[in-house]
Amino acid sequence: MNIIAVDDETLALNSLIRVLKQVFVDMDIKGFQKSCEALQLIDALSQKGEKLDYAFLDVEMRGISGIELAKRIKEICPETRILFVSAYDHYACEAFQIHAKGYILKPATKELIEESLE
């Protein structure tokens, strides 16, 4: 299973990865602070015939927003399940317009992530 987390803030990214490891036990979760690096991994997976199963994305980031990143991910790997993890609730409608599987307000917890995955 391929899982990524993208957040441009180091502490928030590390916290999210720690919680994701509680949910996805024994899975390799790759974290990125830069959207371009996440897209490079997704391209590489696609070229190998693999898919990205889950993408946990912050919304407000330097460079492209999490919403824009989600759109690009869906272009490369349409079956990816996108979940947003944000400090802001006012992006939720836009997130669900691109068929996000969940929208979690920070700080993410194991319970909130599990609830979103159900």
C-alpha positions in Angstrom: 0.0 0.0 0.0 1.4 3.4 -1.0 0.5 6.3 1.4 1.8 9.9 1.4 1.4 12.9 3.7 2.1 16.4 2.4 2.4 19.4 4.7 4.8 22.3 4.3 5.2 22.7 8.1 7.7 20.2 9.6 6.0 19.8 13.0 2.6 19.3 11.4 3.9 16.8 8.9 5.8 14.8 11.6 2.7 14.7 13.8 0.5 13.5 10.9 2.9 10.8 10.0 3.0 9.6 13.6 -0.8 9.4 13.7 -1.0 7.7 10.3 1.5 5.0 11.5 -1.0 4.2 14.3 -3.8 3.8 11.7 -1.8 2.0 9.0 0.4 -0.2 11.2 3.5 -1.6 9.5 2.9 0.5 6.4 5.6 2.8 4.8 4.2 6.3 4.9 6.2 8.8 2.9 6.1 12.5 4.0 6.8 15.5 1.9 7.1 19.2 2.6 7.1 20.1 -1.1 4.3 19.2 -3.5 6.7 18.7 -6.4 8.5 15.9 -4.6 5.2 14.2 -3.9 4.2 14.5 -7.6 7.6 13.0 -8.6 6.9 9.9 -6.4 3.4 9.5 -7.8 4.8 9.8 -11.4 7.4 7.1 -10.5 4.7 4.8 -9.1 2.6 5.3 -12.1 5.5 4.4 -14.5 6.0 1.2 -12.5 2.3 0.3 -12.8 1.7 0.9 -9.1 -0.9 3.2 -7.6 -1.1 5.7 -4.8 -3.7 4.4 -2.3 -4.0 7.4 0.0 -2.9 11.0 0.0 -3.3 13.1 3.2 -2.8 16.7 2.2 -2.7 20.0 4.0 -4.7 22.7 2.2 -2.7 25.9 2.7 0.9 25.4 1.6 3.6 27.4 -0.1 3.6 26.8 -3.8 0.5 25.0 -4.9 -2.4 24.5 -2.5 -3.5 21.1 -1.3 -6.6 21.4 -3.5 -4.5 22.0 -6.6 -2.2 19.2 -5.6 -5.2 16.8 -5.2 -6.3 17.7 -8.7 -2.9 16.9 -10.1 -2.8 13.6 -8.2 -6.2 12.6 -9.5 -5.0 13.3 -13.1 -2.0 10.9 -12.6 -3.7 8.4 -10.4 -7.5 8.8 -10.4 -8.2 6.0 -7.9 -6.2 7.7 -5.1 -8.3 8.4 -2.0 -7.6 12.0 -0.9 -8.1 13.2 2.6 -7.4 16.7 3.6 -5.9 17.6 7.0 -6.2 21.3 7.6 -6.5 24.0 10.3 -9.2 25.7 8.2 -12.8 24.5 7.8 -13.7 26.9 5.0 -12.0 24.8 2.3 -14.2 21.7 3.0 -16.8 22.4 0.3 -14.0 22.8 -2.3 -12.4 19.7 -1.1 -15.5 17.6 -1.5 -16.1 19.0 -5.0 -13.0 17.1 -6.1 -14.4 14.0 -4.4 -12.1 14.0 -1.3 -12.8 11.0 1.0 -12.4 13.1 4.1 -11.7 16.5 5.6 -10.0 16.4 9.0 -9.4 19.5 11.1 -5.9 19.7 12.7 -4.7 18.2 14.9 -5.4 14.9 13.3 -6.0 12.0 15.7 -6.1 8.3 15.1 -9.9 8.3 15.8 -10.6 11.2 13.3 -8.6 9.4 10.6 -10.3 6.1 11.2 -13.7 7.7 11.2 -12.9 9.4 7.8 -11.8 6.1 6.3 -15.0 4.3 7.2 
